């Protein structure tokens, strides 16, 4: 699970940073016209992805077992 959590955290971190700091460019890449609602939604989604990435990165060395680390791997 360490490899899975590491790759997941890197992938989600890159997506989170891109969505947080470049939402208009991401929208233009997918052919959408940037407006305030979509920009705010992408920035919030990016911060959520970055938060999950940080959680995965911090918990990658934890032993998955018992009741303490199981919710992090699920």
PQR file of N, CA, C, O and H, with PARSE charges and radii, in Angstrom:
ATOM      1  N   UNK A   1       0.811  -1.205   0.000 -0.4000 1.5000
ATOM      2  CA  UNK A   1       0.000   0.000   0.000 -0.0000 2.0000
ATOM      3  C   UNK A   1       0.855   1.270   0.000  0.5500 1.7000
ATOM      4  O   UNK A   1       0.364   2.356  -0.310 -0.5500 1.4000
ATOM      5  N   UNK A   2       2.135   1.125   0.350 -0.4000 1.5000
ATOM      6  CA  UNK A   2       2.987   2.314   0.376 -0.0000 2.0000
ATOM      7  C   UNK A   2       3.179   2.882  -1.029  0.5500 1.7000
ATOM      8  O   UNK A   2       3.118   4.096  -1.222 -0.5500 1.4000
ATOM      9  H   UNK A   2       2.533   0.243   0.602  0.4000 1.0000
ATOM     10  N   UNK A   3       3.410   2.010  -2.006 -0.4000 1.5000
ATOM     11  CA  UNK A   3       3.573   2.462  -3.382 -0.0000 2.0000
ATOM     12  C   UNK A   3       2.280   3.081  -3.905  0.5500 1.7000
ATOM     13  O   UNK A   3       2.309   4.103  -4.590 -0.5500 1.4000
ATOM     14  H   UNK A   3       3.460   1.023  -1.849  0.4000 1.0000
ATOM     15  N   UNK A   4       1.164   2.469  -3.585 -0.4000 1.5000
ATOM     16  CA  UNK A   4      -0.130   2.989  -4.029 -0.0000 2.0000
ATOM     17  C   UNK A   4      -0.415   4.358  -3.426  0.5500 1.7000
ATOM     18  O   UNK A   4      -0.872   5.263  -4.124 -0.5500 1.4000
ATOM     19  H   UNK A   4       1.140   1.639  -3.028  0.4000 1.0000
ATOM     20  N   UNK A   5      -0.146   4.513  -2.133 -0.4000 1.5000
ATOM     21  CA  UNK A   5      -0.409   5.798  -1.485 -0.0000 2.0000
ATOM     22  C   UNK A   5       0.568   6.874  -1.963  0.5500 1.7000
ATOM     23  O   UNK A   5       0.196   8.044  -2.053 -0.5500 1.4000
ATOM     24  H   UNK A   5       0.226   3.779  -1.566  0.4000 1.0000
ATOM     25  N   UNK A   6       1.797   6.498  -2.268 -0.4000 1.5000
ATOM     26  CA  UNK A   6       2.764   7.471  -2.771 -0.0000 2.0000
ATOM     27  C   UNK A   6       2.377   7.963  -4.159  0.5500 1.7000
ATOM     28  O   UNK A   6       2.362   9.168  -4.413 -0.5500 1.4000
ATOM     29  H   UNK A   6       2.099   5.547  -2.195  0.4000 1.0000
ATOM     30  N   UNK A   7       2.064   7.030  -5.061 -0.4000 1.5000
ATOM     31  CA  UNK A   7       1.675   7.448  -6.408 -0.0000 2.0000
ATOM     32  C   UNK A   7       0.364   8.220  -6.392  0.5500 1.7000
ATOM     33  O   UNK A   7       0.188   9.173  -7.150 -0.5500 1.4000
ATOM     34  H   UNK A   7       2.077   6.052  -4.854  0.4000 1.0000
ATOM     35  N   UNK A   8      -0.549   7.808  -5.531 -0.4000 1.5000
ATOM     36  CA  UNK A   8      -1.818   8.525  -5.413 -0.0000 2.0000
ATOM     37  C   UNK A   8      -1.601   9.942  -4.898  0.5500 1.7000
ATOM     38  O   UNK A   8      -2.231  10.883  -5.380 -0.5500 1.4000
ATOM     39  H   UNK A   8      -0.406   7.033  -4.915  0.4000 1.0000
ATOM     40  N   UNK A   9      -0.719  10.096  -3.931 -0.4000 1.5000
ATOM     41  CA  UNK A   9      -0.495  11.430  -3.378 -0.0000 2.0000
ATOM     42  C   UNK A   9       0.195  12.342  -4.386  0.5500 1.7000
ATOM     43  O   UNK A   9      -0.127  13.527  -4.461 -0.5500 1.4000
ATOM     44  H   UNK A   9      -0.207   9.331  -3.540  0.4000 1.0000
ATOM     45  N   UNK A  10       1.128  11.818  -5.154 -0.4000 1.5000
ATOM     46  CA  UNK A  10       1.801  12.642  -6.164 -0.0000 2.0000
ATOM     47  C   UNK A  10       0.819  13.042  -7.256  0.5500 1.7000
ATOM     48  O   UNK A  10       0.770  14.206  -7.655 -0.5500 1.4000
ATOM     49  H   UNK A  10       1.390  10.855  -5.093  0.4000 1.0000
ATOM     50  N   UNK A  11       0.037  12.081  -7.741 -0.4000 1.5000
ATOM     51  CA  UNK A  11      -0.935  12.348  -8.801 -0.0000 2.0000
ATOM     52  C   UNK A  11      -1.982  13.360  -8.344  0.5500 1.7000
ATOM     53  O   UNK A  11      -2.262  14.329  -9.050 -0.5500 1.4000
ATOM     54  H   UNK A  11       0.077  11.136  -7.418  0.4000 1.0000
ATOM     55  N   UNK A  12      -2.560  13.137  -7.164 -0.4000 1.5000
ATOM     56  CA  UNK A  12      -3.593  14.046  -6.670 -0.0000 2.0000
ATOM     57  C   UNK A  12      -3.008  15.402  -6.306  0.5500 1.7000
ATOM     58  O   UNK A  12      -3.684  16.422  -6.441 -0.5500 1.4000
ATOM     59  H   UNK A  12      -2.333  12.350  -6.590  0.4000 1.0000
ATOM     60  N   UNK A  13      -1.764  15.428  -5.847 -0.4000 1.5000
ATOM     61  CA  UNK A  13      -1.127  16.701  -5.540 -0.0000 2.0000
ATOM     62  C   UNK A  13      -0.908  17.551  -6.775  0.5500 1.7000
ATOM     63  O   UNK A  13      -1.140  18.759  -6.751 -0.5500 1.4000
ATOM     64  H   UNK A  13      -1.215  14.600  -5.737  0.4000 1.0000
ATOM     65  N   UNK A  14      -0.461  16.922  -7.857 -0.4000 1.5000
ATOM     66  CA  UNK A  14      -0.261  17.670  -9.102 -0.0000 2.0000
ATOM     67  C   UNK A  14      -1.579  18.185  -9.661  0.5500 1.7000
ATOM     68  O   UNK A  14      -1.661  19.324 -10.120 -0.5500 1.4000
ATOM     69  H   UNK A  14      -0.273  15.941  -7.876  0.4000 1.0000
ATOM     70  N   UNK A  15      -2.605  17.352  -9.622 -0.4000 1.5000
ATOM     71  CA  UNK A  15      -3.919  17.797 -10.091 -0.0000 2.0000
ATOM     72  C   UNK A  15      -4.452  18.912  -9.191  0.5500 1.7000
ATOM     73  O   UNK A  15      -5.018  19.889  -9.681 -0.5500 1.4000
ATOM     74  H   UNK A  15      -2.538  16.426  -9.249  0.4000 1.0000
ATOM     75  N   UNK A  16      -4.272  18.767  -7.877 -0.4000 1.5000
ATOM     76  CA  UNK A  16      -4.751  19.780  -6.946 -0.0000 2.0000
ATOM     77  C   UNK A  16      -4.076  21.122  -7.141  0.5500 1.7000
ATOM     78  O   UNK A  16      -4.733  22.161  -7.093 -0.5500 1.4000
ATOM     79  H   UNK A  16      -3.812  17.974  -7.479  0.4000 1.0000
ATOM     80  N   UNK A  17      -2.771  21.109  -7.359 -0.4000 1.5000
ATOM     81  CA  UNK A  17      -2.050  22.364  -7.588 -0.0000 2.0000
ATOM     82  C   UNK A  17      -2.482  22.997  -8.906  0.5500 1.7000
ATOM     83  O   UNK A  17      -2.675  24.210  -8.986 -0.5500 1.4000
ATOM     84  H   UNK A  17      -2.237  20.264  -7.398  0.4000 1.0000
ATOM     85  N   UNK A  18      -2.634  22.166  -9.940 -0.4000 1.5000
ATOM     86  CA  UNK A  18      -3.058  22.700 -11.240 -0.0000 2.0000
ATOM     87  C   UNK A  18      -4.453  23.302 -11.159  0.5500 1.7000
ATOM     88  O   UNK A  18      -4.696  24.378 -11.705 -0.5500 1.4000
ATOM     89  H   UNK A  18      -2.478  21.180  -9.875  0.4000 1.0000
ATOM     90  N   UNK A  19      -5.375  22.617 -10.482 -0.4000 1.5000
ATOM     91  CA  UNK A  19      -6.736  23.141 -10.388 -0.0000 2.0000
ATOM     92  C   UNK A  19      -6.816  24.368  -9.487  0.5500 1.7000
ATOM     93  O   UNK A  19      -7.640  25.253  -9.717 -0.5500 1.4000
ATOM     94  H   UNK A  19      -5.178  21.743 -10.038  0.4000 1.0000
ATOM     95  N   UNK A  20      -5.976  24.428  -8.475 -0.4000 1.5000
ATOM     96  CA  UNK A  20      -6.025  25.567  -7.555 -0.0000 2.0000
ATOM     97  C   UNK A  20      -5.455  26.840  -8.170  0.5500 1.7000
ATOM     98  O   UNK A  20      -5.997  27.927  -7.971 -0.5500 1.4000
ATOM     99  H   UNK A  20      -5.306  23.710  -8.288  0.4000 1.0000
ATOM    100  N   UNK A  21      -4.366  26.705  -8.915 -0.4000 1.5000
ATOM    101  CA  UNK A  21      -3.673  27.890  -9.395 -0.0000 2.0000
ATOM    102  C   UNK A  21      -3.895  28.201 -10.875  0.5500 1.7000
ATOM    103  O   UNK A  21      -3.592  29.307 -11.321 -0.5500 1.4000
ATOM    104  H   UNK A  21      -3.926  25.822  -9.077  0.4000 1.0000
ATOM    105  N   UNK A  22      -4.424  27.231 -11.650 -0.4000 1.5000
ATOM    106  CA  UNK A  22      -4.645  27.465 -13.077 -0.0000 2.0000
ATOM    107  C   UNK A  22      -6.024  26.969 -13.513  0.5500 1.7000
ATOM    108  O   UNK A  22      -6.111  26.192 -14.464 -0.5500 1.4000
ATOM    109  H   UNK A  22      -4.670  26.332 -11.287  0.4000 1.0000
ATOM    110  N   UNK A  23      -7.090  27.387 -12.857 -0.4000 1.5000
ATOM    111  CA  UNK A  23      -8.404  26.844 -13.235 -0.0000 2.0000
ATOM    112  C   UNK A  23      -8.872  27.299 -14.612  0.5500 1.7000
ATOM    113  O   UNK A  23      -9.532  26.538 -15.320 -0.5500 1.4000
ATOM    114  H   UNK A  23      -7.019  28.018 -12.085  0.4000 1.0000
ATOM    115  N   UNK A  24      -8.540  28.524 -15.001 -0.4000 1.5000
ATOM    116  CA  UNK A  24      -8.973  29.009 -16.320 -0.0000 2.0000
ATOM    117  C   UNK A  24      -8.289  28.247 -17.453  0.5500 1.7000
ATOM    118  O   UNK A  24      -8.918  27.943 -18.467 -0.5500 1.4000
ATOM    119  H   UNK A  24      -8.004  29.142 -14.426  0.4000 1.0000
ATOM    120  N   UNK A  25      -7.006  27.939 -17.284 -0.4000 1.5000
ATOM    121  CA  UNK A  25      -6.293  27.181 -18.301 -0.0000 2.0000
ATOM    122  C   UNK A  25      -6.837  25.761 -18.409  0.5500 1.7000
ATOM    123  O   UNK A  25      -6.929  25.211 -19.506 -0.5500 1.4000
ATOM    124  H   UNK A  25      -6.495  28.185 -16.460  0.4000 1.0000
ATOM    125  N   UNK A  26      -7.197  25.170 -17.272 -0.4000 1.5000
ATOM    126  CA  UNK A  26      -7.775  23.823 -17.290 -0.0000 2.0000
ATOM    127  C   UNK A  26      -9.121  23.839 -17.997  0.5500 1.7000
ATOM    128  O   UNK A  26      -9.422  22.938 -18.780 -0.5500 1.4000
ATOM    129  H   UNK A  26      -7.122  25.617 -16.381  0.4000 1.0000
ATOM    130  N   UNK A  27      -9.930  24.853 -17.728 -0.4000 1.5000
ATOM    131  CA  UNK A  27     -11.226  24.957 -18.398 -0.0000 2.0000
ATOM    132  C   UNK A  27     -11.061  25.135 -19.900  0.5500 1.7000
ATOM    133  O   UNK A  27     -11.794  24.530 -20.682 -0.5500 1.4000
ATOM    134  H   UNK A  27      -9.685  25.585 -17.092  0.4000 1.0000
ATOM    135  N   UNK A  28     -10.110  25.957 -20.305 -0.4000 1.5000
ATOM    136  CA  UNK A  28      -9.879  26.156 -21.736 -0.0000 2.0000
ATOM    137  C   UNK A  28      -9.359  24.887 -22.402  0.5500 1.7000
ATOM    138  O   UNK A  28      -9.652  24.636 -23.571 -0.5500 1.4000
ATOM    139  H   UNK A  28      -9.514  26.449 -19.670  0.4000 1.0000
ATOM    140  N   UNK A  29      -8.593  24.089 -21.668 -0.4000 1.5000
ATOM    141  CA  UNK A  29      -8.107  22.827 -22.213 -0.0000 2.0000
ATOM    142  C   UNK A  29      -9.260  21.887 -22.536  0.5500 1.7000
ATOM    143  O   UNK A  29      -9.224  21.175 -23.539 -0.5500 1.4000
ATOM    144  H   UNK A  29      -8.355  24.293 -20.718  0.4000 1.0000
ATOM    145  N   UNK A  30     -10.276  21.886 -21.690 -0.4000 1.5000
ATOM    146  CA  UNK A  30     -11.429  21.018 -21.904 -0.0000 2.0000
ATOM    147  C   UNK A  30     -12.527  21.677 -22.730  0.5500 1.7000
ATOM    148  O   UNK A  30     -13.619  21.124 -22.861 -0.5500 1.4000
ATOM    149  H   UNK A  30     -10.305  22.464 -20.875  0.4000 1.0000
ATOM    150  N   UNK A  31     -12.252  22.840 -23.280 -0.4000 1.5000
ATOM    151  CA  UNK A  31     -13.194  23.485 -24.180 -0.0000 2.0000
ATOM    152  C   UNK A  31     -14.337  24.214 -23.498  0.5500 1.7000
ATOM    153  O   UNK A  31     -15.355  24.487 -24.134 -0.5500 1.4000
ATOM    154  H   UNK A  31     -11.365  23.290 -23.173  0.4000 1.0000
ATOM    155  N   UNK A  32     -14.194  24.533 -22.233 -0.4000 1.5000
ATOM    156  CA  UNK A  32     -15.225  25.270 -21.510 -0.0000 2.0000
ATOM    157  C   UNK A  32     -14.847  26.743 -21.444  0.5500 1.7000
ATOM    158  O   UNK A  32     -13.669  27.099 -21.416 -0.5500 1.4000
ATOM    159  H   UNK A  32     -13.367  24.312 -21.717  0.4000 1.0000
ATOM    160  N   UNK A  33     -15.853  27.574 -21.421 -0.4000 1.5000
ATOM    161  CA  UNK A  33     -15.617  29.006 -21.278 -0.0000 2.0000
ATOM    162  C   UNK A  33     -15.509  29.334 -19.788  0.5500 1.7000
ATOM    163  O   UNK A  33     -16.439  29.049 -19.033 -0.5500 1.4000
ATOM    164  H   UNK A  33     -16.810  27.284 -21.444  0.4000 1.0000
ATOM    165  N   UNK A  34     -14.394  29.926 -19.349 -0.4000 1.5000
ATOM    166  CA  UNK A  34     -14.232  30.216 -17.919 -0.0000 2.0000
ATOM    167  C   UNK A  34     -15.240  31.249 -17.423  0.5500 1.7000
ATOM    168  O   UNK A  34     -15.423  32.297 -18.042 -0.5500 1.4000
ATOM    169  H   UNK A  34     -13.639  30.158 -19.962  0.4000 1.0000
ATOM    170  N   UNK A  35     -15.882  30.947 -16.315 -0.4000 1.5000
ATOM    171  CA  UNK A  35     -16.722  31.918 -15.622 -0.0000 2.0000
ATOM    172  C   UNK A  35     -16.454  31.786 -14.129  0.5500 1.7000
ATOM    173  O   UNK A  35     -15.691  30.917 -13.707 -0.5500 1.4000
ATOM    174  H   UNK A  35     -15.733  30.096 -15.812  0.4000 1.0000
ATOM    175  N   UNK A  36     -17.070  32.634 -13.341 -0.4000 1.5000
ATOM    176  CA  UNK A  36     -16.755  32.691 -11.912 -0.0000 2.0000
ATOM    177  C   UNK A  36     -17.128  31.407 -11.179  0.5500 1.7000
ATOM    178  O   UNK A  36     -16.376  30.942 -10.323 -0.5500 1.4000
ATOM    179  H   UNK A  36     -17.689  33.340 -13.684  0.4000 1.0000
ATOM    180  N   UNK A  37     -18.282  30.832 -11.508 -0.4000 1.5000
ATOM    181  CA  UNK A  37     -18.748  29.640 -10.800 -0.0000 2.0000
ATOM    182  C   UNK A  37     -17.840  28.448 -11.079  0.5500 1.7000
ATOM    183  O   UNK A  37     -17.440  27.744 -10.152 -0.5500 1.4000
ATOM    184  H   UNK A  37     -18.893  31.210 -12.204  0.4000 1.0000
ATOM    185  N   UNK A  38     -17.511  28.216 -12.345 -0.4000 1.5000
ATOM    186  CA  UNK A  38     -16.643  27.090 -12.688 -0.0000 2.0000
ATOM    187  C   UNK A  38     -15.235  27.273 -12.136  0.5500 1.7000
ATOM    188  O   UNK A  38     -14.606  26.309 -11.699 -0.5500 1.4000
ATOM    189  H   UNK A  38     -17.835  28.788 -13.098  0.4000 1.0000
ATOM    190  N   UNK A  39     -14.744  28.498 -12.154 -0.4000 1.5000
ATOM    191  CA  UNK A  39     -13.414  28.765 -11.618 -0.0000 2.0000
ATOM    192  C   UNK A  39     -13.365  28.482 -10.123  0.5500 1.7000
ATOM    193  O   UNK A  39     -12.427  27.849  -9.639 -0.5500 1.4000
ATOM    194  H   UNK A  39     -15.255  29.281 -12.509  0.4000 1.0000
ATOM    195  N   UNK A  40     -14.366  28.945  -9.398 -0.4000 1.5000
ATOM    196  CA  UNK A  40     -14.416  28.697  -7.960 -0.0000 2.0000
ATOM    197  C   UNK A  40     -14.578  27.215  -7.662  0.5500 1.7000
ATOM    198  O   UNK A  40     -13.960  26.698  -6.731 -0.5500 1.4000
ATOM    199  H   UNK A  40     -15.128  29.459  -9.792  0.4000 1.0000
ATOM    200  N   UNK A  41     -15.397  26.532  -8.439 -0.4000 1.5000
ATOM    201  CA  UNK A  41     -15.596  25.097  -8.236 -0.0000 2.0000
ATOM    202  C   UNK A  41     -14.301  24.326  -8.463  0.5500 1.7000
ATOM    203  O   UNK A  41     -13.975  23.421  -7.694 -0.5500 1.4000
ATOM    204  H   UNK A  41     -15.899  26.952  -9.195  0.4000 1.0000
ATOM    205  N   UNK A  42     -13.569  24.672  -9.502 -0.4000 1.5000
ATOM    206  CA  UNK A  42     -12.301  23.988  -9.759 -0.0000 2.0000
ATOM    207  C   UNK A  42     -11.260  24.299  -8.686  0.5500 1.7000
ATOM    208  O   UNK A  42     -10.470  23.427  -8.325 -0.5500 1.4000
ATOM    209  H   UNK A  42     -13.833  25.407 -10.127  0.4000 1.0000
ATOM    210  N   UNK A  43     -11.249  25.517  -8.178 -0.4000 1.5000
ATOM    211  CA  UNK A  43     -10.301  25.852  -7.117 -0.0000 2.0000
ATOM    212  C   UNK A  43     -10.621  25.086  -5.835  0.5500 1.7000
ATOM    213  O   UNK A  43      -9.711  24.621  -5.148 -0.5500 1.4000
ATOM    214  H   UNK A  43     -11.892  26.225  -8.472  0.4000 1.0000
ATOM    215  N   UNK A  44     -11.894  24.953  -5.512 -0.4000 1.5000
ATOM    216  CA  UNK A  44     -12.273  24.183  -4.327 -0.0000 2.0000
ATOM    217  C   UNK A  44     -11.967  22.699  -4.505  0.5500 1.7000
ATOM    218  O   UNK A  44     -11.516  22.035  -3.571 -0.5500 1.4000
ATOM    219  H   UNK A  44     -12.633  25.331  -6.070  0.4000 1.0000
ATOM    220  N   UNK A  45     -12.212  22.185  -5.702 -0.4000 1.5000
ATOM    221  CA  UNK A  45     -11.888  20.788  -5.981 -0.0000 2.0000
ATOM    222  C   UNK A  45     -10.380  20.568  -5.913  0.5500 1.7000
ATOM    223  O   UNK A  45      -9.924  19.537  -5.418 -0.5500 1.4000
ATOM    224  H   UNK A  45     -12.578  22.723  -6.460  0.4000 1.0000
ATOM    225  N   UNK A  46      -9.617  21.519  -6.401 -0.4000 1.5000
ATOM    226  CA  UNK A  46      -8.166  21.422  -6.327 -0.0000 2.0000
ATOM    227  C   UNK A  46      -7.654  21.419  -4.899  0.5500 1.7000
ATOM    228  O   UNK A  46      -6.731  20.674  -4.568 -0.5500 1.4000
ATOM    229  H   UNK A  46      -9.988  22.356  -6.803  0.4000 1.0000
ATOM    230  N   UNK A  47      -8.248  22.247  -4.054 -0.4000 1.5000
ATOM    231  CA  UNK A  47      -7.817  22.249  -2.652 -0.0000 2.0000
ATOM    232  C   UNK A  47      -8.202  20.946  -1.961  0.5500 1.7000
ATOM    233  O   UNK A  47      -7.475  20.473  -1.087 -0.5500 1.4000
ATOM    234  H   UNK A  47      -8.997  22.852  -4.323  0.4000 1.0000
ATOM    235  N   UNK A  48      -9.331  20.362  -2.341 -0.4000 1.5000
ATOM    236  CA  UNK A  48      -9.733  19.066  -1.798 -0.0000 2.0000
ATOM    237  C   UNK A  48      -8.753  17.980  -2.227  0.5500 1.7000
ATOM    238  O   UNK A  48      -8.333  17.168  -1.403 -0.5500 1.4000
ATOM    239  H   UNK A  48      -9.922  20.746  -3.051  0.4000 1.0000
ATOM    240  N   UNK A  49      -8.386  17.955  -3.502 -0.4000 1.5000
ATOM    241  CA  UNK A  49      -7.419  16.972  -3.992 -0.0000 2.0000
ATOM    242  C   UNK A  49      -6.066  17.149  -3.314  0.5500 1.7000
ATOM    243  O   UNK A  49      -5.412  16.168  -2.963 -0.5500 1.4000
ATOM    244  H   UNK A  49      -8.728  18.615  -4.171  0.4000 1.0000
ATOM    245  N   UNK A  50      -5.646  18.396  -3.129 -0.4000 1.5000
ATOM    246  CA  UNK A  50      -4.360  18.629  -2.478 -0.0000 2.0000
ATOM    247  C   UNK A  50      -4.393  18.176  -1.021  0.5500 1.7000
ATOM    248  O   UNK A  50      -3.405  17.646  -0.514 -0.5500 1.4000
ATOM    249  H   UNK A  50      -6.178  19.194  -3.415  0.4000 1.0000
ATOM    250  N   UNK A  51      -5.521  18.381  -0.348 -0.4000 1.5000
ATOM    251  CA  UNK A  51      -5.661  17.907   1.030 -0.0000 2.0000
ATOM    252  C   UNK A  51      -5.598  16.393   1.123  0.5500 1.7000
ATOM    253  O   UNK A  51      -4.957  15.851   2.024 -0.5500 1.4000
ATOM    254  H   UNK A  51      -6.324  18.812  -0.760  0.4000 1.0000
ATOM    255  N   UNK A  52      -6.262  15.704   0.197 -0.4000 1.5000
ATOM    256  CA  UNK A  52      -6.187  14.246   0.175 -0.0000 2.0000
ATOM    257  C   UNK A  52      -4.771  13.772  -0.151  0.5500 1.7000
ATOM    258  O   UNK A  52      -4.315  12.760   0.381 -0.5500 1.4000
ATOM    259  H   UNK A  52      -6.783  16.144  -0.534  0.4000 1.0000
ATOM    260  N   UNK A  53      -4.084  14.498  -1.017 -0.4000 1.5000
ATOM    261  CA  UNK A  53      -2.710  14.141  -1.352 -0.0000 2.0000
ATOM    262  C   UNK A  53      -1.806  14.269  -0.132  0.5500 1.7000
ATOM    263  O   UNK A  53      -0.959  13.409   0.108 -0.5500 1.4000
ATOM    264  H   UNK A  53      -4.455  15.320  -1.450  0.4000 1.0000
ATOM    265  N   UNK A  54      -1.981  15.327   0.630 -0.4000 1.5000
ATOM    266  CA  UNK A  54      -1.176  15.497   1.840 -0.0000 2.0000
ATOM    267  C   UNK A  54      -1.488  14.414   2.871  0.5500 1.7000
ATOM    268  O   UNK A  54      -0.587  13.924   3.551 -0.5500 1.4000
ATOM    269  H   UNK A  54      -2.670  16.026   0.435  0.4000 1.0000
ATOM    270  N   UNK A  55      -2.762  14.042   2.989 -0.4000 1.5000
ATOM    271  CA  UNK A  55      -3.135  12.969   3.914 -0.0000 2.0000
ATOM    272  C   UNK A  55      -2.489  11.654   3.497  0.5500 1.7000
ATOM    273  O   UNK A  55      -1.962  10.929   4.341 -0.5500 1.4000
ATOM    274  H   UNK A  55      -3.495  14.440   2.436  0.4000 1.0000
ATOM    275  N   UNK A  56      -2.523  11.340   2.212 -0.4000 1.5000
ATOM    276  CA  UNK A  56      -1.893  10.111   1.735 -0.0000 2.0000
ATOM    277  C   UNK A  56      -0.385  10.142   1.941  0.5500 1.7000
ATOM    278  O   UNK A  56       0.212   9.134   2.317 -0.5500 1.4000
ATOM    279  H   UNK A  56      -2.951  11.929   1.526  0.4000 1.0000
ATOM    280  N   UNK A  57       0.231  11.288   1.698 -0.4000 1.5000
ATOM    281  CA  UNK A  57       1.678  11.394   1.844 -0.0000 2.0000
ATOM    282  C   UNK A  57       2.091  11.216   3.308  0.5500 1.7000
ATOM    283  O   UNK A  57       3.087  10.552   3.597 -0.5500 1.4000
ATOM    284  H   UNK A  57      -0.254  12.108   1.392  0.4000 1.0000
ATOM    285  N   UNK A  58       1.336  11.800   4.217 -0.4000 1.5000
ATOM    286  CA  UNK A  58       1.686  11.691   5.633 -0.0000 2.0000
ATOM    287  C   UNK A  58       1.419  10.293   6.184  0.5500 1.7000
ATOM    288  O   UNK A  58       2.082   9.867   7.130 -0.5500 1.4000
ATOM    289  H   UNK A  58       0.528  12.339   3.982  0.4000 1.0000
ATOM    290  N   UNK A  59       0.462   9.575   5.607 -0.4000 1.5000
ATOM    291  CA  UNK A  59       0.080   8.265   6.136 -0.0000 2.0000
ATOM    292  C   UNK A  59       0.709   7.110   5.371  0.5500 1.7000
ATOM    293  O   UNK A  59       0.377   5.954   5.635 -0.5500 1.4000
ATOM    294  H   UNK A  59      -0.076   9.921   4.838  0.4000 1.0000
ATOM    295  N   UNK A  60       1.597   7.385   4.444 -0.4000 1.5000
ATOM    296  CA  UNK A  60       2.140   6.296   3.631 -0.0000 2.0000
ATOM    297  C   UNK A  60       3.034   5.360   4.430  0.5500 1.7000
ATOM    298  O   UNK A  60       3.171   4.194   4.062 -0.5500 1.4000
ATOM    299  H   UNK A  60       1.866   8.323   4.230  0.4000 1.0000
ATOM    300  N   UNK A  61       3.639   5.826   5.498 -0.4000 1.5000
ATOM    301  CA  UNK A  61       4.520   4.982   6.296 -0.0000 2.0000
ATOM    302  C   UNK A  61       3.794   4.300   7.449  0.5500 1.7000
ATOM    303  O   UNK A  61       4.384   3.475   8.147 -0.5500 1.4000
ATOM    304  H   UNK A  61       3.528   6.773   5.797  0.4000 1.0000
ATOM    305  N   UNK A  62       2.539   4.629   7.655 -0.4000 1.5000
ATOM    306  CA  UNK A  62       1.788   4.025   8.753 -0.0000 2.0000
ATOM    307  C   UNK A  62       1.467   2.572   8.421  0.5500 1.7000
ATOM    308  O   UNK A  62       1.192   2.235   7.269 -0.5500 1.4000
ATOM    309  H   UNK A  62       2.060   5.300   7.088  0.4000 1.0000
ATOM    310  N   UNK A  63       1.503   1.738   9.413 -0.4000 1.5000
ATOM    311  CA  UNK A  63       1.159   0.334   9.234 -0.0000 2.0000
ATOM    312  C   UNK A  63      -0.354   0.236   9.126  0.5500 1.7000
ATOM    313  O   UNK A  63      -1.082   0.653  10.026 -0.5500 1.4000
ATOM    314  H   UNK A  63       1.726   2.011  10.348  0.4000 1.0000
ATOM    315  N   UNK A  64      -0.815  -0.320   8.013 -0.4000 1.5000
ATOM    316  CA  UNK A  64      -2.249  -0.448   7.786 -0.0000 2.0000
ATOM    317  C   UNK A  64      -2.712  -1.728   8.454  0.5500 1.7000
ATOM    318  O   UNK A  64      -2.427  -2.829   7.984 -0.5500 1.4000
ATOM    319  H   UNK A  64      -0.223  -0.658   7.281  0.4000 1.0000
ATOM    320  N   UNK A  65      -3.411  -1.573   9.525 -0.4000 1.5000
ATOM    321  CA  UNK A  65      -3.909  -2.714  10.271 -0.0000 2.0000
ATOM    322  C   UNK A  65      -4.517  -2.212  11.554  0.5500 1.7000
ATOM    323  O   UNK A  65      -4.220  -1.102  11.997 -0.5500 1.4000
ATOM    324  H   UNK A  65      -3.643  -0.679   9.906  0.4000 1.0000
ATOM    325  N   UNK A  66      -5.347  -3.000  12.140 -0.4000 1.5000
ATOM    326  CA  UNK A  66      -6.015  -2.561  13.349 -0.0000 2.0000
ATOM    327  C   UNK A  66      -7.079  -1.544  13.021  0.5500 1.7000
ATOM    328  O   UNK A  66      -7.622  -1.536  11.916 -0.5500 1.4000
ATOM    329  H   UNK A  66      -5.588  -3.902  11.780  0.4000 1.0000
ATOM    330  N   UNK A  67      -7.380  -0.685  13.977 -0.4000 1.5000
ATOM    331  CA  UNK A  67      -8.458   0.272  13.765 -0.0000 2.0000
ATOM    332  C   UNK A  67      -7.950   1.686  13.502  0.5500 1.7000
ATOM    333  O   UNK A  67      -8.747   2.571  13.191 -0.5500 1.4000
ATOM    334  H   UNK A  67      -6.939  -0.691  14.875  0.4000 1.0000
ATOM    335  N   UNK A  68      -6.659   1.918  13.618 -0.4000 1.5000
ATOM    336  CA  UNK A  68      -6.171   3.285  13.558 -0.0000 2.0000
ATOM    337  C   UNK A  68      -5.886   3.765  12.140  0.5500 1.7000
ATOM    338  O   UNK A  68      -6.250   4.892  11.805 -0.5500 1.4000
ATOM    339  H   UNK A  68      -6.011   1.199  13.871  0.4000 1.0000
ATOM    340  N   UNK A  69      -5.259   2.966  11.305 -0.4000 1.5000
ATOM    341  CA  UNK A  69      -4.894   3.420   9.962 -0.0000 2.0000
ATOM    342  C   UNK A  69      -5.810   2.895   8.874  0.5500 1.7000
ATOM    343  O   UNK A  69      -5.634   3.246   7.707 -0.5500 1.4000
ATOM    344  H   UNK A  69      -4.964   2.050  11.577  0.4000 1.0000
ATOM    345  N   UNK A  70      -6.765   2.082   9.215 -0.4000 1.5000
ATOM    346  CA  UNK A  70      -7.646   1.518   8.196 -0.0000 2.0000
ATOM    347  C   UNK A  70      -8.458   2.586   7.458  0.5500 1.7000
ATOM    348  O   UNK A  70      -8.591   2.474   6.239 -0.5500 1.4000
ATOM    349  H   UNK A  70      -6.908   1.797  10.163  0.4000 1.0000
ATOM    350  N   UNK A  71      -9.008   3.612   8.112 -0.4000 1.5000
ATOM    351  CA  UNK A  71      -9.759   4.629   7.353 -0.0000 2.0000
ATOM    352  C   UNK A  71      -8.893   5.404   6.365  0.5500 1.7000
ATOM    353  O   UNK A  71      -9.414   5.903   5.368 -0.5500 1.4000
ATOM    354  H   UNK A  71      -8.900   3.703   9.102  0.4000 1.0000
ATOM    355  N   UNK A  72      -7.606   5.519   6.607 -0.4000 1.5000
ATOM    356  CA  UNK A  72      -6.739   6.238   5.679 -0.0000 2.0000
ATOM    357  C   UNK A  72      -6.555   5.476   4.378  0.5500 1.7000
ATOM    358  O   UNK A  72      -6.439   6.084   3.314 -0.5500 1.4000
ATOM    359  H   UNK A  72      -7.183   5.113   7.418  0.4000 1.0000
ATOM    360  N   UNK A  73      -6.527   4.149   4.452 -0.4000 1.5000
ATOM    361  CA  UNK A  73      -6.326   3.369   3.234 -0.0000 2.0000
ATOM    362  C   UNK A  73      -7.615   3.173   2.465  0.5500 1.7000
ATOM    363  O   UNK A  73      -7.574   2.898   1.266 -0.5500 1.4000
ATOM    364  H   UNK A  73      -6.621   3.655   5.316  0.4000 1.0000
ATOM    365  N   UNK A  74      -8.738   3.305   3.106 -0.4000 1.5000
ATOM    366  CA  UNK A  74     -10.030   3.138   2.430 -0.0000 2.0000
ATOM    367  C   UNK A  74     -10.350   4.418   1.718  0.5500 1.7000
ATOM    368  O   UNK A  74     -11.393   4.521   1.073 -0.5500 1.4000
ATOM    369  H   UNK A  74      -8.771   3.529   4.080  0.4000 1.0000
TER
END
